[in-house]
Amino acid sequence: MLNPPFRPALGHNDLIKDALERVRELMPWDVRDRLERQAAVILLDVREPAEFAAVHMPGAISVPRGVLEQACDWDYADTVPALAAGREREIVVICRSGNRSVFAADVMQRMGFTQVFSLKTGVRGWNDFDQPLVNEAGDTVDADTAERLLASATLRPEQRRPAAKA
């Protein structure tokens, strides 16, 4: 068995940069304009279920990143028919800040989706642009509450990069 050629390890930011060579991004105002022009746009939120329940864009569907591939294809327990049948539909992929959505959009393009975009700045940018957000019950979430719900978590000491050894 041949060993694959050595490739240096890539970090999270390197992977995003690589995916952005293939993925098209839209700013929040671009998404707002698309939604005003056509109701057929699919808003696909790839955050975790608890994140989605707390605050999301009205009309978005929740498909956590971990089940995306199955949701986009037929014959799986996680299949979402609108996605599986929507390879030609315009789809805006959403996450909290615009990183997970880039990865998800990249995978969807590889799966044959032709009109998939990532929402640059994510739900946080949507909120900063003063666009509507709702919670799981469909109640409006005001911008200040949304900002608190969308804030980055504080890193614990063990999650930080170890200090370089001298």
N, C-alpha and C positions, 0 to 999 in steps of 0.2 A: 504494500500500500504506500502510495506517495504522500509525503507531507505537503499540505498546501503551502503556498509562498507566505513568508512572514509578512504580516501587516501590523503596524503599530496599533495599540489599543486606542479606540476612539472614545471620547467622553460625550456626555449628553449634548453639550453645545456643538460639538463636531458633527454629531448625528443630525441635529436640527439643521445646521448649515448645509449638510449634504442633501437632506430632503428638500430644502428650500430651492435647490437647483431645479427641481421638478414640480414643485407645488406652487400654485397661484394663491396669493393672499388677497383678501378684501378688507378694507377698513370698515369700521362700524357704519359710517355714512353711506358707503357703497351698498352694504347689506340693507340698510333702511330703504334706500332708493329702489333696490331690486324687489323688496317686499311690497313697496307701494305700487310698482309697475305690474307685478305678477304674483298671484297667490300660490303658484305651483312650486315655489322654491321650498325645498326640504331643509329645515334647520335640524341638524344632527348634533346633539350634545353628547360628547364622549367622556364626560366626567363620571365619577363614581355615583351610585344611586343617592347617597346621602347629600352629596354636593348639589345634585340636580334638585332634590326635594326641597332644599333650603332656599334656593334661588335659581331661576332660569329664565330664558327668553320665552315669551308667550308663543305657543304653537310648536315649540321645539320637541323633538322626540328624544328619549333617553336610551342610548345604547353605550354602555360602558366600554372603554377601549379594549378590555380583556375579552369581550365576546364579539367584537366588531366583524371579524371575518365571517363568522357563522351567521350573524345578523344580515349580512349582505349577500348571502347565498341561500339557495333553496334547500329544503330537506334537513334542516337542523331545528332543534327545539328552540333555539334563539333567533330563528329566521324572522325578519321584519319584512313582510311582503312589499311594502312601499319601497324599501331599499333593494331587495332582491330583484324587483321588476323595474328599478329606476336607474339603470346604468346610463341612460341618456338624459335623465332629469338633472336640473341644476340643484346641487346640494352644497350647503354651507356647513362645514364642520366647525364645532364650537367646543372650547374648553375654558378653563379659568383665565389663562393669560396668553394663549396662542401657541403653546409648545406641543401639547398632546395632540392638538388638532392638526398640526403639520404632519406628525407621524401618521395619524389616521388617514388624512387626505392622500398621503403618499401611498399607503397600502391600498386604498380604494382605487387609485389610478392604476396600480399594478393589477387590480382585479377587473379592470375594464371600464371603470366609471370615467366618463368623458367630460363632465361638467362639474367637477368637484373643486371646492375652494376651501381655504382655511380662514377663519375670522382672526385677522391679526389683532392682537391685544385681548382677544377672548371676551368673556362676559365682563371682566373688569373694565375693558375699554368701552363696551356697550353701555355699562353703567356710567362711566365717566362722560360719555356722549349724551347722557340724560335720556336714554331710551328705556322703555318699560321693561320691568322684570316682575315675575310672579313666583309664588312658592307652590308647594305641592298641592295645596287646596285651591290654587288659582287666584289667591288674594294678591293684590299689588304689594310689592316690597319697595319701600321708599329707598332713595339713593344712599342715604346715610347707613341704613340697616344693611343694605346690600354690600356696601363697602366693608363693613365689619365682617359680614359673612364670607366675603371673598378675599379677605386679608391673608397674606402668607402666614403659614404656621411658623412659630419660632423653632429654630433648630436646637435639639438637645446637644450637650457637649459631645456625646459619643457619635453624633452624626457629622461632626466637623472633621475635615481632613486632618490627619495626624501631622504634627510638626515634623519638619525635615530633620533628619538625624545629622549631627555635625560630623 
